[in-house]
Amino acid sequence: MGPPRMRRGPRPLPLHLGLLGLRRWMAMAMLPLISAGASPSSRPGSPGSKPEGQGPRRVPAEAMRLAGRLAAGGHRPEDFAAAVWRGLNRADGALLAGIRAYRRHPWQREEAALPAVWTEGGSRLLDYGGSGPVVLVVPSLVNRAHILDLLPETSMLQHLAGQGLHPLLLDWGEPGEVERGFDLTDYIAGRLERALAAVGEPVVLVGYCMGGLLALGAAQRQPERVRALALLATPWDFWAEDADRARQLGALLPGLEPLLAATGALPVDTLQALFAALDPFSIAEKYRGFARLDPGSMRARRFVALEDWLNDGIALAAPVAREVLAGWYGANTPARGEWRVAGEVVAPERLRVPGFLAIPSRDRIVPPASAMALAGRLPGALVHGAAAGHIGMVAGQGAEAALWQPLRRWLSGLGL
């Protein structure tokens, strides 16, 4: 197996460590105000007090509220301040302990020796064996494909192979010199369609996250090659739950242009920072939890496997990054009927193949309302609400009940 490789996560590490400093800065700014709020001279109507908003003695309402609660409980502000610092020290120590434990963990992923039935550039169509109808699975462009084969006990593809199906996984690979010039049309009307042609028979096309949009575009263009279409946590209406936030993401593009022009891609750390912005402090919390786990436990091994996958992302080709940020997020082109592949508008209502929509209820990456917008656009599609998160639905401890079994039942209902 060899010596463990040095882990780099959580990425980008400077961002997550910087959030520790931000929390301390916020405490440093707030604690003196709480003490001031407890001072009689700062209370409204007291001698020397000034109206709110006038002069340096203004105390925010939240600081006044906390000061009032401390006074009511007989606590001194200085004791509260000391408790806050102790709590921050414990939390920061636990985070650093979790990061050290993750980086030192001995588990390493062993790549399965799978045959590739088709290759082009850095892309491969991996064969998971099994007999029966072919299920071609299309993952996102920005993460490694093996999230669908994370561990032997959490492998959706191995599960399907044991359930009378023949799964193939499209591993996009790293964008090389050629792929860095690709736009979405090149990936969909080019590489994905050639992978479909290489199979030689109609397939059940399954797309996960961004891969669902790619699969949707290919299914519209090549209906004769698709027996059925399953979309897992696939966004459609990018403005469904927070239009302002989506437009803000689109507005980042001009600032990213020098980086895109220089490298031909949106780097992994930049992508990770955008994902982290969805819930900045959650990464720290999960690493604190990892510090409490038995390193030899199954939970610890699953955590390390998942974090290794998250931290080993893939850069996004610059033309795709422009189309996703400015088009999907900034202008909501899919839901507005303006997203085009090879000049043709992608219109789900034109599809006439059986459809399956898996929508995780606890998804923070693709808001459920964004994915649900496809329900009214895919004629006759079965909508499955999964009690899981975006990643947990496909690779979590409860993934078999949340997704794998419902997907297999749907396929059985089609006679597949």
N, C-alpha and C positions, 0 to 999 in steps of 0.2 A: 504493500500500500504506500510505503514511503512516508517521509515526515509530513506533518500537517502543513498545509499552505497558510500563509499569513492572511487573515481575513481583514477586509478593509472597512466593514460596516460598523455601525449604521451610517449609510451614506446620505448626504454629505456630512461627515462627522463634524467639521467646523460649525455647521449650522446648528446641529443638535447641542453641541457644547455651548455655543453662543446663547442658546435659549436659557441655559442655566444662569448665565450672567444677566440676561434680561429679567429673569424672575427676581434676582437679588437686587437689581437696580430698582425694580418696582417696589420692593420691600423698603429699600432705603428711602425712596421718595414718599412712601405712604406712612411709615411709622412716625416720623416727626409730626405729620399732620394729625395723627390720632392723638399724640400727646398734646398738641395744641388744642385739639377739640375738647380734651378733658380739662383744659385750663379755664377757670371762671371768666377770665378776661376775654375769652373767645366766644362765649355764649351770647346769643342774641339778647340785647337789652342790658348786658352787663356793662359796668363802667369801662370805658376805653375801647369797647367793641365797635366795629364798623360794619355797615351793611354789606351783605354778600356781594362780592365782585369789586369792592373798593379796598385798595391797599393790601399790604402784605399779610394781614391777619385773616384773610379769607380762608375758610376751612371747608373743603368739599363735603357734601352731604353724607357720602359714604363713610368718610373719616369721623364725622360727627356721630353717625349711627353706631359705629364700632366703639367709639369712646363712651357713648352713653351706655352700651351693654356692659362694658368693662366696669364702669362706675356702679351700675346696678348690681353687679355681682361681687362688688368689693375688691376688684382686682386693680392693681396699679398698671398704668401704661408701660412702665419700664419692665415689669414682669412679663407682660404680653410680648413686648419686643424681644426679650430674651427667648421666650418660647418659640417665636417665629423663626429666629435664627437657628435654634436647635432643630426645628422641623426641616428647615432648608438644608442644613448640614446632613441630616439623616437621609433626606430624599436624594441629594446630590451624591452622597456616598454610595447609596444603593444603586443609582444609575451607573456610576463608574464601575462598581463591582459587577453589575450585569454585563457591561460591555467587555470587561476583562474576561469574565467567564465564557462569554460567547466567542471571543477571539481565541481563547485557549482550548476550546472544546475539541476533543479528538475526532469527532465524526467527520467523515468525508464522503461525498457522493461518488459512487462508482458508476461510471457511464455503462449502460447496457450495450452489448454488441448487437445492434439491430441492423438488419439489411436495409439499404436505401434502394427503393424501386425506381427512383428518379432523382437526378441532381441537376442543378443549374446554378452557376456562380457559387455563392455560399449557402444556397438553399438545398434542402434534402427532404424527400418524402420517405419517412421511416415506417417500416412495416412491423406491426405488433403481433402479427400472426392471427390465429383464429380462423374460423371458417364461417361462411355466411355472407350476408350483404356487406359491401364495403362502406365504412364510415370514415370519411376524410375530415379531419379536425384541423381547423385554421385558428391559430392563436394570434395574439397581438404582435405588432412589429417591435414593441419597445421592451418586451420581457422575453426571457428564455422559454422555449416551448415546453420544457420538461416540468412546468407546474402541473401539467396533466398526467405526469408520471413521476411525482415527487418522491415517494417512497413505495416500497412493495405493498404496504398496507394502506396507502392513500394514493393509488394509481387508478384514475378513471379509465385510462386506456387498457390497462391489464384487466380491469374488471369487465369492460366491454368485450375484450377478446375471449373471456371465459363465459360469456353469455350468448354465444352463437352469432357473434358479429366479427367483422374483420377490420379493425381500426388501422388507419394510416394517419400519421402526424406530419403536418407540414412544418418543418423547422426552418424558419426564414434565414437564420444565421446572421452574422454581422454584416452590415453594409460595407462592401469593399469599394474599390475605386469606381466600378460600374454602377453599383446600387446607390451610391451617394448622389447620383444624378437622377434617381427614380422619383417619380411622383406617384400618386395613388393609382392612376391609370396604368402605369408600368407594372405595379405590383398586381393589380386585379386583372386587367385585360391582357397582361403579358404573362408574368410568372405563375400566378394562380391558375389561369386558364390552361397553361401548358402542363401544369401538374395534373389537372383534371383530365386532360387528353391522354396523359401517360398511363392513367389507370386502365383505360380501355373499356370501361363499363360505367353505367350511371351509378352515382354514389349518393349516400346520405351525407349532406354537407353540414358540418357542425362548426359554428363560429363562436369564439369566446372573446368577449369584450370588444376591443377594436377589430379583432378578427371577424366578429359577426358582421360588421359593416362591409368588410372585404368580401366575405362569403355572400352577403346579400347582393352586392354588385355583380359578382360572378354568376350567381344563380339567375339573375335577370338576363344576363347576356348569353348564358349557355344553358337554357332550361332543359335541353335534351340530355344533358350530362348529370342532372340533379334529380334524384328520386324523391327527396324530402329535404327540408331545410330546418335546422335547429339553431336558434340564436340564444346564447347564454350570456346574461348580463350585458346585453348589447345596447349602447346608447342610440337614440334617434333625435329626440328633441333636447338639444343642449341648453335651451333656455327654460326648460320645464319647471325647475324648482328655484333657480337663482339666476335670472337672466343677467343681472348686473355683474355677478361674479364671473360668468362665462365671458361676457364682453371684456371684463378686465383682463382675463387670460389672453384674449385676442389682442388686446392693446399692448401686451408685452412684446409683440413681434418686432416692432421697429427697434427696440432696445437690444434684441437678440440678433439682429441682422449682421452686425460685424462678426459675431461668433459663427453664425451660419456660413457667411462668406469665406471666413478664414479656414474653417474645418470641413465644410461640406455636410455638416451634420449638427444636430442638437445633442450635446454630450450627455452622458449618463447622469453625472452629478447635477446638471441643470434640470433634467427630467425628474430626478429624485427630489430636488428642492420643490418643484411644482407639486408633486404628489404630497410631500410633507406639509405643504401649506394648507391642505384640506383639513388637517387636525394636528397642528404643530407639536402639541405636548403628548400625543398618544404614543409616539415612539419611545419617549423617555419612560412612560408608565409601563410599557410592556417589557422593557429591559430591567426595570426594577423588579417586576414579577419574575423574570427569568433568574435573577440573582437568588431567589428563594427556592428554586427547583433543585431536586437531586440531579446532578449532571448525568447520571446513568439511567435516568427514567426515560420512558417513551415520550413523555411530554417535552423533555429537554431536547431529545433527538429531533422531534417534529419541529420545535422552535428553530433549531439551528438549520435544519434543511430548508425551512421556509425563508429564514433571514438570508441564507446564502443565495437563494434564488432572487429575493428582492434586491440584494446588493450587487448582483451580477447582471445588471440590465444591459440593454442594447441601445446604442445611439440611434437617433432617428434621422434618416436622410433629410437634408435641408429642404428640398421641394415638398416632401411630405409634411414636415414641420410647419411650413408656411401654409399649406392647404388645411391642416388640422386646426392650427391656432386662428388664422384669419377667417377661414371658411366655416369649419364645424362650430368652433366656440364663438368667434367674433361675430359671424353673420348667421349662424344657425342654418346653414345651407341644406342639410338633409331634411329637416322638418318643413322648411319653406319651399321645398321642391326645386332647389337650385343646385344641389350637388350633382355633378356630372362625372361620368366615367367614359372616357373616349368620346366625349361630346354628347352622350346620352344621359338624360336625367334619370337618376336612380329612383324608381317609383315602386315601392313594395306591393302596391295594389295590383300591379300587372302580373305578379307571380301566380301561377296556378298549380303549385306543388304543395303537399301537406306541410304545415308549419308548426313549430313548437317554440314557445318563448319561455325561458326560465328567468324569472325576475327575483333576485334575492332581496328580502325585505330589509336587511340591515346593511345594504350596500352604501358605502360612503364615497366610492369612486365613480360609479354610475348611479345617480339617484334613481330610485324605482320609477318615478314619474317619467323620466327620460326614456327608460326602456319600455314602459307601458304604452308610450305613444305609438309604438309599432303595432299594438294589439288591434287597433282600429284600421290599420293599413294592410295587414296581411290577411287575406280572405281565409276564414275558417281556421286560423291558427289556434292551437291549444295553448292557453296561458297557464303556466305553473308558477305559483308563488312559493319560493323556497325560503324556509326559516333559517337563513344563514346570511353571511356577508359575501362580499365580492369574491374573495379568495376561498373562504371556508366552504362555499357551495361546491367548488370543484375539487378541493384538496384538503378540507378540514376533517376533523375526527368524525363528524356527522354527515360527510358528503354523500355516502352511499344512500342514506335515507333522504337527504335533501335534494339530490339531483340524479345520481346514477340510476337508481331503481325507477324513478318516474320517467326518465328518458327511455329506459329499456321498455317500460310498459307502453309508452307511446309508440315506439317502433313496432312492438308486438301487435298493437292494435291496427297498425297499417299492413299487417301480414308479413312483416320483415323479421 
